[in-house]
């Protein structure tokens, strides 16, 4: 099969023909497309590895693909196929599609070595060859999933805040410090009657004062816990995108990255990188100190401000 390699950048577009998938290293993104006209494209593969947040930000592009290729069979290859369960804009989500053939290959990619100047959802739409589809992210749940999580949260008998303070071992530059998170949790609990539930991996540090749900929920259960929370607290990470997808307000801490690439107008994004150019390095670097520019008082004030608006939507009143 012959493919057309389509390279995009901010100022130019070049095309060449290749018989293999190329190394995904270009400035903006690369997509591999077949030479077949749109009317002959019946099977589409969308590939996005990597982190949960990046996978979620492919959703608008996939929605655009469904609108453009209404009768095509769309498959998403991802580490997190459960995020696409029940989604009407694709036919299947798998962890590996090596033995499957397609008419159109698309890999969602953005350059993470430089500060982003546009939102990742828009970059992914350009990868897919569709116009920007807005910032809406959609997750779909079975009614039994919803019922079980709602029952679990009602047992707490208080409105809840979910917190996922850590971005993951390979993005430690994004992390705030444990002692600061603990002070925020304590001050918020002193100010109002809420319970704080910590989500995340079982080996991540536990924030004192939080109910420990680390490693005790699936990814979909974590999303539902966030859905039924009055507020979600996190650094720039996948849980921030989950909060946006389920419609829960969030206070999000940014230091080495910038909200322009992954933030939302509905979220309060506190940016601590004012004194240095943000970076997307996975290795620890001096930019990690940007996070320490965010003050405890800022986070507490933003949290209490949102809580004052959101406590009436707590699951206790459902």
N, C-alpha and C positions, 0 to 999 in steps of 0.2 A: 504494500500500500504506500502511496506517495502522500506526503503531508506538506502543508504550507506552514512555515515557521513565521509567526507574526510577532514582531518586536515593536513595542511601543516605548516612547520616552516622552518627556515633557515638550520636546521641540521637534521631534522627527519620527517617522515611521518607515521602517525598512522591511522588505519581504525577501525571503529566499525559500527554496524548496529543499526539504531534508527527508531522509528515510528513517530517521531515528528521533526519539525524544531528546531534546537538547538539555544541556546543563542549565538549571534555572538560576542564573546569576546576574541578570540584567537589572538596570536601574529601576524600572518601574514594574514591569511584569512581562512574562512570556506566555503565550498560549499556543498550543499546537492544534491546527485545524486541518480537516481534510479539504481536498480541492473540490469536493462535491458541492453543487449548488444547494442553497438552503432547502429547496423543496425535496431534495433527495436525502436529507439528513434524518435518519430514523432512530439512531442510537447515539447517545451523548454520554461521555464520561467526564465528570467534574472531580478533580483531585485537589485535596487540601490536607496535608499532614499538619503536624505541629499542635499548638496549644488550643484549649477549649474555646477561648475568646476568638481566636482567628477563625476557627471552624464556624462558630455562630455568625460571624460577620460575612460569611458567604451566602447567607439566606436571602438577602435582597437580590443578589445576582442570579441565584437559582430561580427565584420568583420571576425575574426578567426572562430567563431562558424558557421557562414554561410558557410565558406569554408569546415569545417569539417562535417557539417550536411546539405548538400545542399538541401535536400527535406523537411527538418523539418519546422514546423510552429513555428516561434520564436516570443515570446511576451516579451516586456520589461515593467516592472512595475516601475514607477518613478513619482516624483512630477512634472516633466517637459516633458510630452509626446510630446509637440510641437517641442522639439529639434530633434525628430526622424522622423518628417514628411518627406515623399518622400524618406526615406532611404531604399535602395534596400536590405540591409542586415538583415532586420527583416520584419515581417508581420504586427505587431500591437504594439502600445505603449499605455499603459493605466495607470491610477492612482491607480487602485485597481484590482487585479485579484483573489479575494478571492473565487469566485464561478467557477473558471476554473480549469480543471485538466491537469496535465502535466506528461511527462515521465522523465523529467530532470529538477531539480530545482537548480539554481545557484544564490548565493547572493554575490555581489561584496563588498568586505570588506578589509580595511587595518587598521592596528593598529595606531591610531592617538595620543597615549600617549607617543610615543617615536620618536626621529628623524628618518626620513626615510633614508634608504641607497640605495634605488633604485626607479626608476620612478613608479608612481602609475599606468600608463598604463600597465607596465610589471606585476605588482602585480595582476591587474584585469585579464590579460591574463592567469595567473596561476590559478586564481579563476575558470576560464572557462575551464581549462584543454587544452588550446591551446598554441602553441609557441608564443613568442613575435611577435607582428605584426607591429612594428615600432611605430612612434609617430604621424602619420597622423590622424587628426580629420577631419570629413567631415560633413558639413551641406548642406542641399539641399533646394532650394527656388523655388517658383512659379515665372514665368516671370512677373506677375502682381505685386507681392511683390517687386521685384527688380525695376520695372519701377516707382512705387510710391515713393520709398525711394530715388531713383536717382533724381527724379524731385524735391523732397523736399530739398535735399542737394544742388542742383544746384541753388536754389533760394538764397543761402547764398553768392554766387559769389566770394568765396575765397576757397582755399584748407582748409580742416578741420583736426583738431586733436580731437579725442574723449577722454574723461577722465571719469573714474569711480573711485574716490579716496577712497571709503569706502568699506570694505570687508563685512560688515553686522554686525548687533547688537550682534551676538553670537561669533564673532571672532574679537573683538575690539583690541586685541593685535597686529593685523596686520596693524592697521591704522597708517598713518603718521599724521601730525598736519595740521589743516586748514590753518594757517598762512603760512606754508611752501608751500603748494600747491598753495596758492594765489600768492606767490612770483614767483614760477616757471611759472605760467600762464602769469603773467605780463612780466617777462623777455623774455619769448619765443615770445610773441606778439610784444614786442618792437624790437626784433631781426629780425622778418620776418613777412610777410603779411599772417597770417593764422587766422582762427576763431577756438575757442575751444568750443566744445559742451560737456556739462556734462550730462552723463546718470546716471541711478540708480533710487532709490526709492524717492518718493516725499517728504518724511520726513527726508531725509539726508541733512546735511549742504551744502549750495550752495557755491561754490568757486567763489569769486569775479572775474569778468572778463570773466567768461564762460557763454555761451548761455545756458539757463535753459531748458533742455529736461527731467529733473527728473520726473518720473511718467507719462511721456507723450508718451512713446513707449512701445509696447509689447516686450517680450523677443526676438522674431524673428526680430522685427523692430530694436531693439538695435544691434543685430548681423549684420544686413545690414548696419546700420549707421557706425559701426566699419569697415565693409568691404570696404566702400567707403571713409574711412579716410586715410590720409597719414601716420598716426601714432596713436597708442593708448597708453594712460598713465593709470597706475593703480598700486595698491598694489597687492599682491598675492591673487587673487580672481577669481570668475567665469568669469568675463569679460576678464581676461588674456587668459583663455581657448577659449573663443569666438573669440578673435583676432587671435589666432593660427589656429582655425578651418576655418576662412575666409581668411587667408593668409595676414593679416595686421601686419606689424612690431609693436613691443611693447617695451616700457621701463617699467619694472616691479620692484616694490620695495618689498624686502624681509627683514624681521627682526626676527620674532619668528619662521618662517619656513625656509626651505632651497630649493634652486632651483633644487637640485638633485631629489626631489620628484615630481615636477610639472613644472619645467622650460623647455625651449627649446633653441636649439642652435641658432635659428633665432631671438630670443628675447635678449634684453640687460637686464639682471637680476642683479640689484644692491642689494648686500647683506650687511645688517647692523648688523648681528649677530656674528661678529668676536670675540667679547669678552665674549661670553656666548654660552652654548649649546642651539641650537634651540629647541623650544617646540611646541606642537600642542594643548595646553590647550585652551579651549573655555572661561574659566574665566580669568579676568584680573590678571596678575601676573607681577613680576619684569622684565620678558623678553620683556615686551612691550617697554622698553626703548631702546632695540636694534634698533628699527626703527629710533630713533633719531640720530643714528650714521651715517645715510645717509645724506649727505650734499646737500643743495640746488644747489650748483654749479655742483655737480656730475650729478644730474637729468637734469639740464639745458644743460650741455655739451652733455650728451647722447642724449637728445631730438633733439638738433640742428644738431648733427652728423647724426642721422637717417633722419631728415627732408631734409638735403642736398642731400641725396640719393633718397628720395621718392617723393618729390613734383611733379616730372614729371608724376607720376601715379595718380594725383588728378583727381577727377571726372570732373573738368572743361575742361580737355583735352579729355574726353571720347566722 
